[in-house]
Amino acid sequence: MQVKSYKNKNVDPSIYIVDKYKQVLEELNFRIEKKNNERATEATKSKKLTVTKLESQAIETASKLFGKELLLLEHIQNQLNKDDCWLDDLSPLNNISIEQLAIALYVGYEVELTREEILLEAYKENLKLHTPESDGVLAGMLFTLHELGIEIEGINK
């Protein structure tokens, strides 16, 4: 069956249908890709890396020295060569994988609290409560630290 176009040319309607199908398919693929990218972005936002204080300091120092891209390239080279090439203040980077460093640089990271910092937070929280239970917790913490010979700034030092 032949259909006349506005230019008086004969056009096969199946070409028009295939063209429309192709356009709709491209639009659908575009929307799917856009949605997947949005989901990936949301997923990575919530997946921050947890690093130690020393690793955090090394990442910050190295980022300032090299910039993110060069730092990641150097780290990849070190990891592929199986070298512990990061020295001195940057040596904690030797404990971080390529993927972990990429996440830290481009998604972000949180600094892991030390045992002392965790105890200090618990101490401060219980100090605010002024209840018999919190007083018992504080007394127990002070007794334990004293018996173990541990001094923590803000608690018993």
Buried (B, 14 or more C-beta within 10 A) or exposed (E): EEEEEEEEEEEEEEEEEEEEEEEEEEEEEEEEEEEEEEEEEEEEEEEEBEBBEBBBBBBEBBBEEBEBEEBBEBBEEBBEEEEEBBEEEBBBBBBBEBEBBBBBBEBEBEBBBEEBBEBBEBBEEBBEEEEEEBEEBBEEBEEEBEEEEBEBEEBEE
